[in-house]
C-alpha cells in the first residue's frame, strides 16, 4: 500500500519532519513499502523508538537551553 509522508520530507536519522520542526513520524504514516511477514511490526516498533527518543532529546535540549538563558 502506498501513501503517507514522503521519505524525502523527513530526516532519516531522527524521523523529524523537514517541513515542520518538532514533528516526528513513525510506523505506517510514512510512505514506505517493504515485504510483509513481521517486517511491518518491526518497522513500527523500531521507528517509534527512534522518533520517541529523538523527540525526547530535542525537548531536553530546548529545556536546557531555556534554563541556561
Phi and psi restraints in degrees (value plus and minus 20) as a CYANA .aco file:
   2 UNK   PHI    -129.5   -89.5
   2 UNK   PSI     138.4   178.4
   3 UNK   PHI     112.3   152.3
   3 UNK   PSI     154.1   194.1
   4 UNK   PHI      81.9   121.9
   4 UNK   PSI    -189.3  -149.3
   5 UNK   PHI     -91.7   -51.7
   5 UNK   PSI     107.9   147.9
   6 UNK   PHI     -87.9   -47.9
   6 UNK   PSI     118.5   158.5
   7 UNK   PHI     -82.1   -42.1
   7 UNK   PSI     -49.1    -9.1
   8 UNK   PHI     -90.8   -50.8
   8 UNK   PSI     -32.2     7.8
   9 UNK   PHI    -112.5   -72.5
   9 UNK   PSI     -17.5    22.5
  10 UNK   PHI    -147.5  -107.5
  10 UNK   PSI     136.3   176.3
  11 UNK   PHI    -102.1   -62.1
  11 UNK   PSI      97.3   137.3
  12 UNK   PHI     -89.7   -49.7
  12 UNK   PSI     -39.1     0.9
  13 UNK   PHI    -107.3   -67.3
  13 UNK   PSI     -33.8     6.2
  14 UNK   PHI    -148.4  -108.4
  14 UNK   PSI     -37.2     2.8
  15 UNK   PHI      45.2    85.2
  15 UNK   PSI       5.1    45.1
  16 UNK   PHI    -108.1   -68.1
  16 UNK   PSI     123.8   163.8
  17 UNK   PHI     -82.3   -42.3
  17 UNK   PSI     119.3   159.3
  18 UNK   PHI    -103.7   -63.7
  18 UNK   PSI     -32.8     7.2
  19 UNK   PHI    -117.0   -77.0
  19 UNK   PSI     -62.4   -22.4
  20 UNK   PHI    -142.6  -102.6
  20 UNK   PSI      82.2   122.2
  21 UNK   PHI     -78.5   -38.5
  21 UNK   PSI     117.1   157.1
  22 UNK   PHI      69.7   109.7
  22 UNK   PSI     -19.9    20.1
  23 UNK   PHI    -124.2   -84.2
  23 UNK   PSI     104.9   144.9
  24 UNK   PHI    -137.5   -97.5
  24 UNK   PSI     127.4   167.4
  25 UNK   PHI    -144.9  -104.9
  25 UNK   PSI     133.6   173.6
  26 UNK   PHI    -173.6  -133.6
  26 UNK   PSI     137.6   177.6
  27 UNK   PHI      49.4    89.4
  27 UNK   PSI    -164.3  -124.3
  28 UNK   PHI     -95.9   -55.9
  28 UNK   PSI     -21.9    18.1
  29 UNK   PHI     -90.3   -50.3
  29 UNK   PSI     -39.2     0.8
  30 UNK   PHI    -108.2   -68.2
  30 UNK   PSI     127.4   167.4
  31 UNK   PHI    -100.5   -60.5
  31 UNK   PSI      61.7   101.7
  32 UNK   PHI    -150.6  -110.6
  32 UNK   PSI     111.0   151.0
  33 UNK   PHI    -138.2   -98.2
  33 UNK   PSI     110.7   150.7
  34 UNK   PHI    -173.1  -133.1
  34 UNK   PSI     154.9   194.9
  35 UNK   PHI     -88.7   -48.7
  35 UNK   PSI     132.3   172.3
  36 UNK   PHI    -107.1   -67.1
  36 UNK   PSI    -197.6  -157.6
  37 UNK   PHI      81.4   121.4
  37 UNK   PSI      21.1    61.1
  38 UNK   PHI      80.9   120.9
  38 UNK   PSI     -35.2     4.8
  39 UNK   PHI     -91.2   -51.2
  39 UNK   PSI     -53.2   -13.2
  40 UNK   PHI     -83.9   -43.9
  40 UNK   PSI     -63.9   -23.9
  41 UNK   PHI     -88.4   -48.4
  41 UNK   PSI     -56.5   -16.5
  42 UNK   PHI     -83.4   -43.4
  42 UNK   PSI     -63.9   -23.9
  43 UNK   PHI     -83.2   -43.2
  43 UNK   PSI     -63.3   -23.3
  44 UNK   PHI     -79.8   -39.8
  44 UNK   PSI     -66.0   -26.0
  45 UNK   PHI     -89.3   -49.3
  45 UNK   PSI     -65.8   -25.8
  46 UNK   PHI     -86.9   -46.9
  46 UNK   PSI     -64.3   -24.3
  47 UNK   PHI     -90.0   -50.0
  47 UNK   PSI     -53.9   -13.9
  48 UNK   PHI     -83.4   -43.4
  48 UNK   PSI     -61.2   -21.2
  49 UNK   PHI     -84.1   -44.1
  49 UNK   PSI     -66.0   -26.0
  50 UNK   PHI     -83.7   -43.7
  50 UNK   PSI     -67.4   -27.4
  51 UNK   PHI     -82.7   -42.7
  51 UNK   PSI     -62.2   -22.2
  52 UNK   PHI     -84.5   -44.5
  52 UNK   PSI     -65.4   -25.4
  53 UNK   PHI     -85.1   -45.1
  53 UNK   PSI     -60.4   -20.4
  54 UNK   PHI     -83.9   -43.9
  54 UNK   PSI     -62.8   -22.8
  55 UNK   PHI     -84.2   -44.2
  55 UNK   PSI     -61.1   -21.1
  56 UNK   PHI     -84.9   -44.9
  56 UNK   PSI     -62.3   -22.3
  57 UNK   PHI     -83.9   -43.9
  57 UNK   PSI     -59.8   -19.8
  58 UNK   PHI     -85.8   -45.8
  58 UNK   PSI     -62.0   -22.0
  59 UNK   PHI     -85.4   -45.4
  59 UNK   PSI     -61.1   -21.1
  60 UNK   PHI     -84.2   -44.2
  60 UNK   PSI     -62.4   -22.4
  61 UNK   PHI     -83.5   -43.5
  61 UNK   PSI     -61.0   -21.0
  62 UNK   PHI     -85.8   -45.8
  62 UNK   PSI     -59.5   -19.5
  63 UNK   PHI     -84.8   -44.8
  63 UNK   PSI     -63.9   -23.9
  64 UNK   PHI     -83.2   -43.2
  64 UNK   PSI     -63.5   -23.5
  65 UNK   PHI     -81.3   -41.3
  65 UNK   PSI     -63.5   -23.5
  66 UNK   PHI     -84.8   -44.8
  66 UNK   PSI     -59.9   -19.9
  67 UNK   PHI     -87.8   -47.8
  67 UNK   PSI     -50.8   -10.8
  68 UNK   PHI    -101.6   -61.6
  68 UNK   PSI     -36.9     3.1
